[in-house]
Amino acid sequence: MNNRISWERKVLSNGLTVLLYPRISGMTAQLSVAIKYGSNDDSKENSGTAHFLEHMLVGGSQGRINLHNEIEMLGGCSIFETTPEFTYCAVNIFPEKLAEASKVLSGLLFDSSFDKEKLEIERKVILNEIADIADDPTSKIDETLAKCLFKSHPIRRPISGTKQTVSQTTLNQLEGTHRSRYAPQNMIIILTGSFSDEDVEKALRNFQDKENKNIILKKPHEIEKTKPKKGAKIEKMGIAQAYLTIGARTVPSKDNATSALDLLSVILGIGESSRLFVELREKKALTYDVGSTHISGLDFGYFAIDCSVKPKSLEQTEKLIRKELEKIKTEKVTEIELNKAKNQTLASLYRDFDSPTELPRLIAEVEIQYKNENALLEYTKKIQTTTNQDLIEAANQYLQNNNYSIVTLTSKK
């Protein structure tokens, strides 16, 4: 399996990074482009610009809308999204249509002109998106946790920006940002699925002749070292459940502790045999679902546990979660439990490789963080060799009581 979780990597003369992962058995091909510019690269005053620009790529003029619709005319489907660390677009298409799909994406990505009228339409759409997020208790509590864990790192800011920053975004600002960020040196092309060497050559033609010397290259942020805020209590009208999240700041993806923290996340709250699921749902019936996650990026990382319960059960639930966190710091997990966590972690990774949707996004994320086509090989080796002692050391270093931020969201009376 290991030799199947790396890919071919090359950098063209104009700075464009090309990543190739062919799948002979595939019926379709996926052409994806990741721009090394995400919401974390926006300043506080301009937060949401990367996301606004992603909207404008497709909806920024009638010509862009018509061009994008060609993908569906070719039988394909597309994805455009903004993440904290990159902007991402992908087309899933017949292999013989790759050259045409490449022409469409090239046209959308390299044109720096947008229409004022369409800007105002997309502004309204984004403000609606922000309102939708504000209405969702899970999104609200997750955003608040990030603000508590990070005082200055931009991961604390929402991807979509705020009502204020979105309302103040100008056409000149978007066009200037596009010119300084959307260039081959800041782009990664990922080809996955069924394709030939000739298909690759044709697909790259629309990107090879592009060049821009006056660009802003992506730079890592300082890793945050200040003490996290202890937490926050939020109230919201019209909800029946109480929402709870407990988080702790950890380490970026390249840190050696990442594999242990990922396994701790699985042991505590991923799957129906996880400790928190058994304790909170099976034994106590306090929640429908509980989950834990370890999120790590180029220059940040954090651990989070989430669940929703009846308001009267909030205090009891928090105590039970804290109890499980204390146990994981002092008691060795069984070999059976450790092996199960390793199997779950690796199987989840391999399932991403089986998915035409998840694979290119995963490859883009790995390239941003590691610039190494064999990074996942190294990660799987770390997972396989992680010991009980590694788990205890990581838990004691990062899951301490004084490192927690605890956020609750309850009904406003």
Backbone hydrogen bonds, N-H to C=O, Kabsch-Sander energy under -0.5 kcal/mol:
donor,donor_aa,acceptor,acceptor_aa,energy
4,R,1,M,-2.3
5,I,2,N,-1.8
7,W,373,E,-0.8
8,E,20,L,-2.2
10,K,18,V,-2.2
12,L,16,L,-3.1
15,G,12,L,-2.1
17,T,187,M,-1.9
18,V,10,K,-3.4
19,L,189,I,-3.0
20,L,8,E,-2.4
21,Y,191,L,-3.0
23,R,193,G,-3.6
26,G,23,R,-1.8
29,A,93,I,-3.2
30,Q,192,T,-2.9
31,L,29,A,-0.5
31,L,91,V,-2.5
32,S,30,Q,-0.6
32,S,190,I,-2.8
33,V,89,C,-3.1
34,A,188,I,-2.6
35,I,33,V,-0.5
35,I,87,T,-3.1
36,K,34,A,-0.5
36,K,186,N,-3.5
37,Y,35,I,-3.4
39,S,83,T,-1.8
40,N,84,P,-2.6
41,D,38,G,-1.8
42,D,39,S,-1.3
47,S,44,K,-1.1
49,T,46,N,-1.8
52,F,48,G,-2.7
53,L,49,T,-2.8
54,E,50,A,-1.8
55,H,51,H,-1.8
56,M,52,F,-2.0
57,L,53,L,-1.5
58,V,54,E,-0.7
58,V,55,H,-0.7
59,G,55,H,-2.5
60,G,56,M,-2.0
65,I,61,S,-2.1
66,N,62,Q,-2.6
67,L,63,G,-2.4
68,H,64,R,-2.9
69,N,65,I,-2.0
70,E,66,N,-0.7
70,E,67,L,-0.9
71,I,68,H,-1.5
72,E,68,H,-0.6
73,M,69,N,-1.7
74,L,70,E,-1.5
75,G,72,E,-1.6
76,G,71,I,-2.6
77,C,92,N,-1.5
79,I,90,A,-2.2
81,E,88,Y,-2.7
83,T,86,F,-2.7
87,T,35,I,-2.1
88,Y,81,E,-3.2
89,C,33,V,-2.3
90,A,79,I,-2.3
91,V,31,L,-2.4
92,N,77,C,-2.7
93,I,29,A,-2.9
93,I,91,V,-0.6
97,K,94,F,-2.1
98,L,95,P,-1.5
101,A,97,K,-2.5
102,S,98,L,-2.8
103,K,99,A,-1.8
104,V,100,E,-1.8
105,L,101,A,-2.5
106,S,102,S,-2.7
107,G,103,K,-2.1
108,L,104,V,-2.1
109,L,105,L,-2.6
110,F,106,S,-2.2
111,D,107,G,-0.9
115,D,60,G,-3.2
119,L,115,D,-1.9
120,E,116,K,-1.8
121,I,117,E,-1.4
122,E,118,K,-2.7
123,R,119,L,-2.3
124,K,120,E,-1.7
125,V,121,I,-2.0
126,I,122,E,-2.7
127,L,123,R,-2.3
128,N,124,K,-2.0
129,E,125,V,-1.9
130,I,126,I,-2.6
131,A,127,L,-1.9
132,D,128,N,-2.3
133,I,129,E,-2.1
134,A,130,I,-2.1
135,D,131,A,-1.5
136,D,132,D,-0.8
136,D,133,I,-0.9
140,K,136,D,-2.4
141,I,137,P,-2.5
142,D,138,T,-2.0
143,E,139,S,-2.4
144,T,140,K,-2.0
145,L,141,I,-2.0
146,A,142,D,-1.9
147,K,143,E,-1.7
148,C,144,T,-1.7
149,L,145,L,-2.6
150,F,146,A,-2.0
156,R,153,H,-1.9
157,R,154,P,-2.0
161,G,158,P,-1.3
162,T,47,S,-0.5
166,V,162,T,-2.6
167,S,163,K,-2.1
168,Q,164,Q,-1.2
169,T,165,T,-0.7
169,T,166,V,-0.7
174,L,170,T,-2.0
175,E,171,L,-2.6
176,G,172,N,-2.5
177,T,173,Q,-2.4
178,H,174,L,-2.5
179,R,175,E,-2.1
180,S,176,G,-1.6
181,R,177,T,-1.3
181,R,178,H,-0.6
182,Y,178,H,-2.7
183,A,181,R,-1.5
186,N,183,A,-2.0
187,M,184,P,-2.0
188,I,34,A,-2.1
189,I,17,T,-3.1
190,I,32,S,-2.9
190,I,188,I,-0.5
191,L,19,L,-2.6
192,T,30,Q,-2.1
192,T,190,I,-0.5
193,G,21,Y,-1.2
194,S,28,T,-2.4
195,F,193,G,-0.7
200,V,196,S,-2.0
201,E,197,D,-2.2
202,K,198,E,-2.3
203,A,199,D,-2.5
204,L,200,V,-2.1
205,R,201,E,-0.9
206,N,202,K,-0.5
207,F,204,L,-2.0
208,Q,204,L,-2.0
209,D,205,R,-0.8
210,K,207,F,-1.1
215,I,213,K,-1.1
216,I,180,S,-3.3
217,L,215,I,-0.6
229,K,148,C,-3.0
232,A,406,I,-1.6
234,I,408,T,-3.1
236,K,410,T,-2.4
239,I,236,K,-0.7
242,A,309,V,-3.6
243,Y,409,L,-2.8
244,L,307,C,-2.8
245,T,407,V,-2.3
246,I,305,I,-2.1
247,G,405,S,-2.8
248,A,303,F,-2.2
249,R,403,N,-0.6
250,T,301,G,-2.6
253,S,297,G,-2.5
255,D,252,P,-1.5
258,T,255,D,-1.6
261,L,257,A,-2.3
262,D,258,T,-2.6
263,L,259,S,-1.9
264,L,260,A,-2.3
265,S,261,L,-2.0
266,V,262,D,-1.5
267,I,263,L,-2.6
268,L,264,L,-2.5
269,G,265,S,-2.6
270,I,266,V,-1.6
271,G,269,G,-0.6
274,S,271,G,-1.3
275,R,267,I,-2.4
276,L,268,L,-2.9
278,V,274,S,-2.4
279,E,275,R,-2.5
280,L,276,L,-2.9
281,R,277,F,-1.9
282,E,277,F,-1.7
283,K,278,V,-2.3
284,K,279,E,-0.9
285,A,281,R,-1.0
286,L,280,L,-3.4
287,T,280,L,-0.6
291,G,306,D,-2.3
292,S,269,G,-1.0
293,T,304,A,-2.4
295,I,293,T,-0.5
295,I,302,Y,-2.8
296,S,294,H,-0.5
297,G,300,F,-3.1
302,Y,295,I,-2.7
303,F,248,A,-3.1
304,A,293,T,-2.5
305,I,246,I,-2.1
306,D,291,G,-2.9
307,C,244,L,-2.0
308,S,289,D,-0.7
309,V,242,A,-2.8
310,K,286,L,-0.5
313,S,310,K,-2.2
314,L,311,P,-1.3
317,T,313,S,-2.5
318,E,314,L,-2.2
319,K,315,E,-2.0
320,L,316,Q,-2.1
321,I,317,T,-2.3
322,R,318,E,-2.4
323,K,319,K,-2.1
324,E,320,L,-2.0
325,L,321,I,-2.2
326,E,322,R,-2.1
327,K,323,K,-2.1
328,I,324,E,-1.9
329,K,325,L,-0.6
329,K,326,E,-0.8
330,T,326,E,-0.7
330,T,327,K,-1.1
331,E,327,K,-3.0
338,L,334,T,-2.6
339,N,335,E,-2.7
340,K,336,I,-2.1
341,A,337,E,-2.1
342,K,338,L,-2.2
343,N,339,N,-2.6
344,Q,340,K,-2.6
345,T,341,A,-2.4
346,L,342,K,-2.5
347,A,343,N,-2.7
348,S,344,Q,-2.2
349,L,345,T,-1.7
350,Y,346,L,-2.6
351,R,347,A,-2.3
352,D,348,S,-1.4
353,F,349,L,-1.2
354,D,350,Y,-1.1
355,S,351,R,-0.7
355,S,352,D,-0.7
359,L,355,S,-2.3
361,R,357,T,-0.7
362,L,358,E,-2.5
363,I,359,L,-2.6
364,A,360,P,-2.3
365,E,361,R,-2.3
366,V,362,L,-2.4
367,E,363,I,-2.2
368,I,364,A,-2.4
369,Q,365,E,-2.0
370,Y,366,V,-2.8
371,K,366,V,-0.8
371,K,367,E,-1.1
375,A,372,N,-1.5
378,E,374,N,-1.8
379,Y,375,A,-2.1
380,T,376,L,-2.5
381,K,377,L,-1.6
382,K,378,E,-1.9
383,I,379,Y,-2.5
384,Q,380,T,-2.5
385,T,381,K,-1.6
386,T,382,K,-0.8
386,T,383,I,-0.9
391,L,387,T,-1.7
392,I,388,N,-2.2
393,E,389,Q,-2.5
394,A,390,D,-2.4
395,A,391,L,-2.6
396,N,392,I,-2.4
397,Q,393,E,-1.6
398,Y,394,A,-2.4
399,L,395,A,-2.3
403,N,400,Q,-1.9
404,Y,400,Q,-0.5
404,Y,401,N,-1.1
405,S,247,G,-2.6
406,I,230,K,-2.4
407,V,245,T,-2.7
407,V,405,S,-0.5
408,T,232,A,-2.0
409,L,243,Y,-2.4
410,T,234,I,-2.6
412,K,236,K,-1.8
413,K,411,S,-0.5
